[in-house]
Amino acid sequence: MAISDIAQYAHLSPADIEALGADLDEIRRDIETSRGQRDAAYIHRTIAFQRALEVGSRLLLGVSPSWVGWAVGTVTLALAKSVENMEIGHNVGHGQWDWMNDPEIHSNTWEWDMAGVSSQWRYAHNYRHHVFTNVLEMDDDLGFGFMRVTRDQPWQPRHLLQPIRNVLLAITFEWGIALHDLRAVQTQASTTPRTTHLRNALLRKTARQAVKDYLVFPALSGRRWRRTLIANTTANVLRNLWAYMVIFCGHFPDGAEKFTAAVVEDESKAEWYLRQMLGTANFDAGPALAFWSGNLCYQIEHHLFPDLPSNRYAEIAERVRALCNDYDLPYTSGSLVRQFWLTMRTLHKLALPDRVLSATPNDAPETASERKFFDTALAPAPVAADGSSRRSGLRTALRNRATKAPERTKRARKMSISAA
């Protein structure tokens, strides 16, 4: 089930974990000291491109007489909304561009084009999720409060409806996130007037979004108002489906581990780094797919450095992958199709009670813990065809893994010192 001892699970000593933390701190320093005009130009260019794409799509929807033009305009509008939400709004909200001191592109001033309130999202996402990533009963994004994504969450009869609720969440993702964020900020609000203020802020924001997309733009289209209304609705649904896929593929495929609350007690920065590496997953993407996903195909790197510019994640990923190899740590990644399939398999499988599932809580593919090593060691040893026990091979493999990472680390650090 959930990991309760990260060091034991990763087979790293305290010294190894601190060394890993120092290596990741070095990556952060390198990116921070090299930020400059190239990065500023990137975000300005991205904003200009997104706005031009949206204007172009709306003009096409307004003037094209054919359904082909309508379809192209709708898809490009969905792409523009996706870029605004993910590569711009999400990353600006993380403070990735605060170093520019530009009031137009600052985490405290940017309000994105979706139902949720940015300030409420920043608390629920930047704090509750990123600080306590995949920690049971602390990370509100672990199943978003109603999806069962690990066997550590007790099965209830309501989970039988999980496949249907999952589809509804995907279609209405922006609205689900908005309500999720409101619940998070209301939980930490100390007074009733404060919770009322937060609720009213969300109502005002959702009203503005609904009026803009479903009243103003259709009204501006005159006799084409029905086509515009359907196009806006379709574009929002397409954006919701894409955002849902990207986010779920970064957090719920096999290899994105879960943790008990014990891991955050006296957790060092290096241990926090390690938890982010074990608790998230990437999907393979070229430059175009990375851009349309807000560079969240690099979810591991994003969780390690959520406030570093997203256009630098590709180069950061090369160094993080190398560190995973040096420290014998998993670097969970795969094609987008595969990661989505694994995520859907988990969500549909865990809708069922545990008694009808074949794997045990400690060896199920969607989760893992340090206890599976001991469970395997205590189980009756399988006997090979020649009569020999395979248990010794398992112990040898675990022992080798426990010693290989420190040896590799020392060798790698010696090599870097020699090169310097």
Secondary structure, 3 states (H helix, E strand, C coil): CCECCHHHHHCCCHHHHHHHHHHHHHHHHHHHHHCCHHHHHHHHHHHHHHHHHHHHHHHHHHHCCCHHHHHHHHHHHHHHHHHHHHHHHHHHHCCCCHHHCCHHHCCCCCCCCCCCCHHHHHHHHHHHHHHCCCECCCCCCCCCCCCCCCCCCCCCHHHHHHHHHHHHHHHCHHHHHHHHHHHHHHHHCCCHHHHHHHHHHHHHHHHHHHHHHHHHHHHHCHHHHHHHHHHHHHHHHHHHHHHHHHHHHHHCCCCCCCECHHHHCCCCHHHHHHHHHHHCCCCCCCHHHHHHCCCCCCHHHHHHCCCCCHHHHHHHHHHHHHHHHHCCCCCCCCCHHHHHHHHHHHHHHCCCCHHHCCCCCCCCCCCCCCHHHHHHHHCCCCECCCCCECHHHHHHHHHHHHHHHHHHHHHHHHHHHHHC
